[in-house]
Amino acid sequence: PLRCASEFLEMTEEFEDGNLISKTEAFLTFTVLAAWRDSIVVLKTCENLSPWAENVQIVRRCCDSISWKAFQDRRPRGEISIDEAWWFDDVVTLRIDHFSRIIAALKAKGTKPEIIGSCIMQYAEKWLPNMEGEAQGQRGHWYAKNELQLSITSGKNQEGSIRQNKEQRMIIESLVSMLPPQKEAVPCKFLLWLLKMAMVYSVTPALMTELEKRVGSVLQYANVEDLKKEQCTT
């Protein structure tokens, strides 16, 4: 907030040496961006500071710092599994647009598709209904209510419900768009569940078609229980 305020007040070196902009820039560069936890905290703070945080490049720099630190995780394979990467828990708490930027940066750096897919699955588990159709996980700062309404056809036209449905649809569409193309990135069970959510929340036809093709390409790997469960809950 202080960096954005200094920009708004135009507190530059033209008025006084060592003015607030230069001081906050130095703090961001040498303290915040150097630390994982501080980068996460500042990025979450930026969610309430748009467009100022974007204009002064705080969001971009935080996303770059976070993605680079996550990519540099080089612990021996035996010490960490794909679905237990140490950075997952923090990254999945971010707003979907910031999460998407970090995933895009990780892809560009060559992160394995299985790791990207596992992180996407954990994000979906946190913010969307689970595979049994129950509301779970943190609904956080995006939602006016603590419990997610699973049916969007219940006839309720309250503003809060409409906003929730729109945000859920945006999350689903974003997750579908960022799925790695490799078949091994996510299991068929997850794709079937994501397809069900896409139908419930009426995602765009183009993304629905893309997801249907993706499911069709891996359907041979689904087991009977996966198919039964999705048929019963659709």
N, C-alpha and C positions, 0 to 999 in steps of 0.2 A: 504493500500500500504506500509506503513512504517513497519508493522509487517512482510510482505513478503520480503521486502528489507533487513531487519535485518537478516532474515533466510538465504537469498542468500549470504549475506556478512559474515555469521557465527559469528555474534557479540554476543557471549555467555559469560557466567561468567568465562570461562577458561582464557579469556584475561583480563577481568577487572570486578570487582564487580559492580553490577548495570548497566550492559551493556544494549544495546538497546533491545535485545530480552526480557529480564526480565521486562524492563520498559513497553514495548508495551503489553506484556502478562498481566501485572497488570492492565493496562488501559482497555484492552478488558474485563477482568474478572469483574472488580469492577465498571466500568463506562458504557461501551458500552452494554454489555450483561444484565445489570441491567435495561436498559431503552428500551422501545418498539421502539420508533422512531429511536434511534441510531442503534439498531439491524437491522432494515429494511434498513437503509441507508448503513450500512457496508455490508450487504448481497448483495445489488444491486451493490456496488462497486466491490465485488468479481466476478461479471460476466465477468469482463475484466482482472481478475488476475489468471485465471486457468493456470496450475494446482497448482500454489503455494498456493493459498487460501485453496485448498483441502488438500494439504500436511501438512499444519500447523493446520488443523482442524477448521479453521475459519468458513467455510460454515456449517459444522456439528453443531458447537456450536451456531451459529446464528439461524439455523433452530430449534434446540432444545429449545432455549430461546423463540423464537417467538411462537412456537406451545404450549409451556407450559403457556405462558401469555394468549394466546387465549383460551386455555382450562379452565383456571382459571376464566373466565368471569362468575360471579355468580350473575349478577344483577337480580332482580325479573322479572318473566316472563312478567308482564305487562309493563315493561319498554323497552323491546327489543323483536322484532319478529325474526323469523328464518332468514328471508331474509334481516334483517337490523343489523346484528351483527357488532359491531363497528370495528372489525379487518378486515372485508372483503375488504374494499377499499384499504388498504395497501398491503395485501397479494396478491391480484389479479394483482398487478403491477410487480410482480416478474417474472423472467424467468421460463419457464415451468418446468425445472428439479428441481429448488429450490421450486417451488410451490408444485410439486409432493411430495417432501420429507416432507414438512410441513403437507400436507394432510395425508400422511402415519403415521406421528407421532401423529396427532390428532385422527386418527382411533385407533391406538394402545392404546391411553389414554381413549378410550371409548366415544368419542364425538358422539352425536346423528347423525344417518345417514341423517336426514332431514337437519341438519346444514351443514354437509359435502356436500350434494347434492346442497344446495343453494349456497354455496361458489363456487363449480365447475361451476354452471350455470352462476354466475356472471363473472367468469374468461372467460368462453366461449363467453359471451356477449361482453366482452372488446376486445378480440383478434381475434374473428372470425366474419364472416358475420352474420347479424342479421336474424331473422326469416322471414323478408320480402325480404331477398336477397340483402340488401344494405350494403355497407361497412360502419362500424361505429367504434367508440372507438379509443383508442390510438393504433397506430401500433408500436410506440416506437423504441427502439434501435435495434430491429431485422430486420427492413425492410429498403430497400434502397429507397423505394418510400413511399409517405404518403397515397396513395389510394390503396386499395386491389383490385386485379383483380379477379372477381368472376368466370370467365370461364378459366379453365386450358386447354381447347381444342381449343383455339383461333388460334393456329398455331404459336404463338410468342415463339421463342426459345432464347430470350435474357437471359443473365446470371442472371440478377436481378429477372426476372419472375420465372425462374426455382428455384432459391433459396427461393423465397417467397412460391412457391407451396410446396417445401420440408418442410419448416418450418411449414406451415399450417397443412400438413399431420402429422407431428410429434406432434403438439399440439393436434389434434383430437385423435390420437392414445393414447396419454398419458391420455387425459380426459376419454376416454372409459375405459382404464385400471384401473383408480382410482375410477370409479363409485362404490358406496356402493351396495352390492347385494340386499338390502331390496327394495321392490317394492315402498315403500312410499318415498324413498330418492329423486327422481326427478319425475316430471309429465310426462305423456305420450307425451305431446306436445313437450317437450324438447328432448325426445328420438327420436321422429320422425324427428325432425330437425337435430339432430346429425347423424342419419342414412343417411339423405340426404347429409350432408357434407362429411360423410365417403365415400359415393359412388362417389361424385364429385372429391374428392382428392385421390381416390384409396388407401384406407388404406389396411393393410395386410389382407389376407383372414381369418385368425384366429380371428382377432378382428371384422371383418365384421360379421362373423358367430355369435360371442358372442353377438354383438349388435342386430342382427336380432332376436335372441332368447329372448333377453331382451325386445325388442319391442313387440314381440308376446305374452309375458307373461302379458303385461299391456294394450294390444290393446283394450280390452273390456272397458277400462276407457276413451278412446279417444272420443271426441264428433265429430259431423259431420263437423263442421268448421275446426277443426284440420286436418282431413283427406282431406278435399277439398283443403286447403291451401298447404299441402305438395304435393298433386297430381298436382296442378297447377304449382308449382315451381320446380318440379323434371324434 
